[in-house]
Amino acid sequence: MSDFGVYVHVPFCAHRCDYCAFATYADRDELMDAYVDAVRTELSWQSDAMPPATSVFFGGGTPSRLAPEQLISILDAIPLADGAEVTVECNPEDASLERLLAYRQGGVNRMSFGIQSTRPAVLADLGRRHGVMAHREVAAAVTEAGFTTWNMDLIIGSRAETLQDVAATLDDLLGLGTPPPHLSCYALTPEPATPLGRDPARHPDEDATADAYDLVGATLEAAGYRWEEISNWARPGHECRHNHLYWDQGDYLGVGSAAHSHRAGHRWWNVRTPDRYIARIREGRRAMGGEEFLDESTRRFEGASLALRTTRGVPVEAFESLEEIAHLVRVRDGWVTLAPAGRLLANQVIVRLNGSRAGNLDQ
C-alpha cells in the first residue's frame, strides 16, 4: 500500500508571533465549534475516495488551541492504516500532562513543540510567550504521557541571538534527561506583511544565520542525530513519516481552511479564512479556493528539487556541470547531495538542475 497522508489545518492562535505569515488568527476562537464540525463534514465527503492514512498531521496555527476532545473527534473521522503516524503541533504553554495524556489515549503518537530558543531575549524578539524553562517542562510531560517519538522546533537568525545563545539552546535541549528524538531548525524569514518583515533593523544577518546553522548541524550530528533534510535532524527510527511524504511528492489530502492537497500532479487548496471555509461547507459546497495541474516536466523538476534537499539526492546526470557548485555538493556513487556548506544555499544548486535529466530517483 502506498503512503497517503492527511493534513488538518487548525487556524487558531492565542497570539500571532512577529514572524508568522501563515493563515492563522488570534481573534476567531468563537468559530472553533463550527470549524470542527466543518472539518468533520469535509472529511465525510472524502471518505469513499480516501485510502487509509499512513500519516496524519495537525498543524496551524495552533492545534492545541482546540480542546483535546475536539481534536480527537476530527482524528476519529479519518480512516487510519495500521501503524499510522499521528502528529499534533502543540505550543509549549499548552503542553500539560492532562492534555498530552488525552491525545495519547485518543490515538496521537507523535508530538511537535515550537520551542524556538531557550534564551529570553531571543524569545522576546520572536514574540514568543513561553518561558525559558519550557523545554524542561515539555520533555518531562511528553515522556510521562508515554510518547517515544516527538520533536522540538528551533528558529535561528534573530538579531537578538548570538552564536553563544544558539550553543546554549542546543546544550539545554541535548542535556535533557530525555532529549527530543527529532529536531527541526528553521532560518528566520522576514515575510513582508509581518511585524518582523516591516522592520529592516530586525532582519536576520545572512552570515550570522549561516554560522548558527553550521553550529546546529555539527552539534546535532556529533550527538547522534542524522541529517534528513535542510531543516531536519532525527535519531535513527524517529524520522517524521509525514514530512517524507511531502519530500517524496506523495499523495495527501488537506482539510480545513488554507489546507493544500496533492494527488498525482493535481494540487488544490482551500479558501484561506476560517469564516469563508465554514460558510462554504455549510452551503454544501467544496471549500476549494484554487487548483493547478503539473505537467510531467514540472513534476520531474520539482521532484528533483525536493530530493536534493534531503539525504536522498539526485543522479549526477541531473546537472549539466557541477564545476561552479562543487563546493556546495557531495558526489558519491553517481548521486549528488548537498554538502553542509550548500544546505542554506540550496537554491543556488537547484537552479542548475535539469529536471528532465533527473531520471529515476529511486536509489
C-alpha positions in Angstrom: 0.0 0.0 0.0 1.3 3.4 -0.9 1.7 6.0 1.7 -1.2 8.6 2.0 -1.3 11.5 4.3 -3.9 13.8 5.8 -3.1 17.3 6.9 -5.6 19.1 9.2 -5.1 22.9 9.4 -6.2 24.5 12.7 -6.1 28.3 12.1 -6.5 29.4 15.7 -3.8 31.1 17.8 -3.7 32.7 21.2 -1.2 35.2 19.9 0.4 35.9 16.5 4.2 35.7 16.5 6.1 38.6 14.9 7.5 36.4 12.1 4.3 34.5 11.3 2.8 34.8 7.8 0.7 31.6 8.0 -3.1 31.5 7.7 -3.7 31.9 11.4 -5.9 34.1 13.5 -5.8 35.2 17.1 -9.3 36.7 17.1 -11.6 33.8 15.8 -11.8 31.4 18.8 -15.6 31.7 18.7 -15.5 29.8 15.5 -13.9 26.7 16.9 -17.0 24.5 17.4 -18.3 25.4 13.9 -14.9 24.8 12.4 -14.5 21.4 13.9 -17.9 20.4 12.5 -17.0 21.7 9.1 -13.7 19.8 9.0 -15.5 16.6 10.0 -18.1 17.3 7.3 -15.4 17.8 4.7 -13.7 14.6 5.7 -17.1 12.7 5.4 -17.3 13.9 1.8 -13.9 12.4 1.0 -14.5 9.1 2.8 -15.3 6.9 -0.2 -12.2 8.1 -2.2 -9.8 8.3 0.6 -7.4 5.4 1.3 -6.5 4.7 4.9 -4.0 7.3 6.0 -0.4 6.2 6.9 0.2 9.6 8.5 -1.9 12.5 9.9 -0.5 15.9 10.8 -2.4 18.5 12.8 -0.7 21.8 12.0 -1.6 25.5 12.1 -2.0 27.9 13.6 -2.0 26.1 17.0 -3.8 22.8 17.1 -3.5 22.7 20.8 -5.9 25.7 20.9 -8.7 23.2 20.3 -9.9 21.2 23.3 -8.4 17.6 23.2 -11.9 16.1 22.6 -12.4 18.4 19.6 -9.1 17.4 18.0 -9.7 13.7 18.7 -13.2 14.0 17.1 -11.5 15.1 13.9 -9.0 12.2 14.1 -11.8 9.8 14.6 -13.3 10.9 11.3 -10.1 9.9 9.4 -9.6 6.2 8.4 -6.2 5.1 9.6 -3.8 2.4 8.2 -2.3 0.0 10.8 0.7 1.7 12.4 -0.3 5.2 11.1 1.8 8.1 12.4 -0.4 10.8 14.0 1.3 14.1 14.9 0.0 17.2 16.7 1.7 20.5 16.9 1.5 22.0 20.4 2.5 25.3 21.9 4.9 24.7 24.9 2.5 26.6 27.2 -0.3 24.2 26.3 1.7 21.0 27.0 0.1 19.9 30.2 0.3 16.3 31.2 -3.5 16.1 31.2 -3.7 17.3 27.5 -0.9 15.0 26.4 -2.5 12.0 28.0 -5.8 12.8 26.3 -4.0 13.0 22.9 -2.2 9.7 23.6 -5.4 7.9 24.6 -7.1 9.3 21.6 -4.6 7.9 19.1 -2.0 10.6 18.7 1.5 9.0 18.8 3.8 11.9 17.9 4.1 15.5 19.2 5.8 18.6 17.8 6.7 21.6 20.0 7.7 25.1 18.9 10.4 25.8 21.4 12.4 28.1 19.1 15.0 29.1 21.7 15.7 28.9 25.4 17.2 32.4 25.6 14.8 35.1 27.0 16.0 37.9 24.7 15.5 35.7 21.6 12.0 34.6 22.6 11.1 38.2 23.2 12.4 39.2 19.8 10.4 36.5 18.1 7.2 37.4 20.0 7.1 34.0 21.8 5.3 33.9 25.1 6.5 30.7 26.8 9.2 30.7 29.5 12.8 29.8 29.2 12.2 26.6 31.1 9.5 25.4 28.8 11.8 22.8 27.2 12.2 21.0 30.5 8.5 21.1 31.3 7.6 19.8 27.8 10.2 17.0 27.9 9.0 15.8 31.3 5.3 15.9 30.3 5.7 14.3 26.9 7.8 11.5 28.4 5.4 10.8 31.3 2.5 10.8 28.8 4.2 7.8 27.0 5.3 9.5 23.8 8.5 7.9 22.4 8.7 10.0 19.2 8.4 13.8 19.3 10.3 16.8 18.1 11.2 20.3 19.0 11.4 23.2 16.5 14.2 25.9 16.7 14.4 29.2 14.8 17.8 30.8 14.1 18.5 34.2 12.8 17.0 36.6 15.3 19.0 39.8 15.7 18.8 39.3 19.4 20.6 35.9 19.1 24.3 35.4 19.4 26.2 32.2 18.4 26.6 31.6 22.1 22.9 31.7 22.5 22.5 29.0 19.8 25.1 26.9 21.6 23.3 27.4 24.9 19.9 26.4 23.5 21.4 23.2 22.0 23.1 22.4 25.3 19.8 22.9 27.0 17.9 20.5 24.7 20.6 17.9 24.4 21.1 18.0 28.1 17.6 17.0 28.9 17.1 13.7 30.7 15.1 12.7 27.6 16.3 14.8 24.6 13.9 15.2 21.7 14.4 12.4 19.2 13.8 14.8 16.3 14.9 18.4 16.0 14.0 20.9 13.3 15.8 24.2 12.8 14.4 26.9 10.6 16.1 30.1 9.4 14.1 33.1 10.3 12.5 34.7 7.2 11.2 38.3 7.2 7.8 38.0 5.5 6.6 41.3 4.1 3.3 41.5 5.9 4.6 40.7 9.4 6.0 43.0 12.2 9.4 41.4 11.6 9.2 42.0 7.9 8.2 45.6 8.2 11.3 46.4 10.4 14.5 46.1 8.4 16.6 46.6 11.6 15.3 43.2 12.8 16.0 41.3 9.6 18.5 38.4 10.0 22.1 38.8 9.1 22.8 36.1 6.5 26.4 35.4 7.6 25.3 35.1 11.3 22.5 32.8 10.3 24.8 30.6 8.3 27.2 30.4 11.2 24.3 29.4 13.5 23.1 26.8 11.0 26.6 25.3 10.8 26.8 25.0 14.5 23.4 23.4 14.8 24.3 20.8 12.1 27.7 20.0 13.6 26.4 19.7 17.1 23.4 17.5 16.3 25.3 15.2 14.1 28.0 14.8 16.8 25.3 13.9 19.2 24.0 11.1 17.0 21.3 12.8 15.0 21.2 12.1 11.3 20.6 15.0 8.9 17.4 14.2 6.9 16.5 17.4 5.1 17.8 21.0 5.1 15.9 21.8 8.3 15.6 18.4 10.0 17.7 16.0 12.0 16.5 12.8 13.7 17.8 9.9 15.7 17.5 6.7 13.7 14.0 5.4 13.7 12.4 8.8 14.7 12.1 10.4 11.3 8.8 12.1 10.6 6.9 9.9 8.1 4.5 12.7 7.1 7.4 15.0 6.2 8.9 12.4 3.9 5.5 12.1 2.2 5.9 15.8 1.1 9.6 15.4 0.2 8.8 12.3 -2.0 5.9 14.0 -3.8 3.4 11.7 -2.2 -0.4 12.0 -2.2 -2.1 13.8 0.7 -5.4 15.4 1.5 -5.6 18.7 3.2 -8.7 19.6 5.2 -9.6 22.9 6.8 -9.1 26.5 5.7 -6.0 27.1 3.6 -5.1 23.4 3.6 -3.3 22.1 0.5 -3.8 18.7 -1.2 -1.9 16.7 -3.8 -2.7 13.7 -5.9 -0.7 12.6 -8.9 0.3 16.0 -10.1 -3.0 17.7 -9.2 -2.7 20.3 -6.5 -5.5 22.2 -4.9 -6.1 24.3 -1.9 -9.0 25.5 0.3 -10.1 29.1 0.8 -7.8 30.9 3.3 -10.1 32.2 6.1 -12.0 30.0 8.6 -15.1 32.2 8.1 -15.3 31.5 4.4 -14.4 27.9 4.9 -17.2 27.3 7.3 -19.7 29.1 5.1 -18.7 27.0 2.1 -19.1 23.7 3.9 -22.4 24.8 5.5 -23.7 25.6 2.0 -22.8 22.0 0.9 -20.1 23.4 -1.4 -16.4 22.4 -1.7 -14.1 24.8 0.0 -11.5 24.7 -2.8 -10.0 28.1 -3.5 -7.8 27.1 -6.4 -6.0 24.3 -8.2 -3.3 23.5 -10.7 -2.2 20.5 -12.8 1.5 19.9 -13.1 2.9 18.6 -16.4 5.4 15.9 -16.4 8.4 18.2 -16.9 7.4 20.4 -13.9 6.8 17.3 -11.7 10.2 15.9 -12.6 11.9 19.2 -11.8 10.0 19.6 -8.5 10.8 16.0 -7.6 14.5 16.6 -8.2 14.4 19.9 -6.3 12.8 18.2 -3.3 15.1 15.2 -3.4 18.2 17.4 -3.5 17.1 19.0 -0.2 17.3 15.5 1.5 19.8 12.8 2.1 18.3 11.1 -1.0 19.9 13.4 -3.5 19.7 13.2 -7.3 21.7 11.4 -10.1 24.7 13.3 -11.2 23.2 13.3 -14.7 20.6 15.8 -13.5 23.3 18.5 -13.8 25.0 19.8 -17.0 28.0 20.6 -14.9 29.0 20.6 -11.2 32.1 22.8 -11.6 30.6 26.0 -10.3 28.9 24.4 -7.3 31.5 21.7 -6.4 32.0 23.4 -3.0 28.3 23.1 -2.2 27.7 19.4 -3.1 29.0 15.9 -2.5 29.1 13.2 -5.2 29.1 9.6 -4.3 28.3 6.5 -6.4 26.8 8.7 -9.1 24.5 10.6 -6.8 24.7 14.3 -5.7 23.7 15.5 -2.2 24.2 18.8 -0.5 27.4 19.4 1.4 26.9 21.2 4.8 28.1 24.4 3.1 25.4 24.0 0.5 22.4 23.4 2.7 21.5 27.1 3.3 22.5 27.8 -0.3 20.3 25.1 -1.8 18.6 27.4 -4.2 21.9 28.1 -5.9 22.3 24.4 -6.6 18.6 23.8 -7.5 18.7 26.4 -10.3 21.3 24.4 -12.0 19.2 21.3 -12.1 17.9 19.9 -15.3 14.8 18.1 -14.1 14.2 16.3 -17.4 17.5 14.5 -16.9 17.0 13.6 -13.3 16.0 10.1 -14.2 14.6 7.6 -11.7 15.0 9.0 -8.2 14.6 5.6 -6.5 18.0 4.6 -5.2 
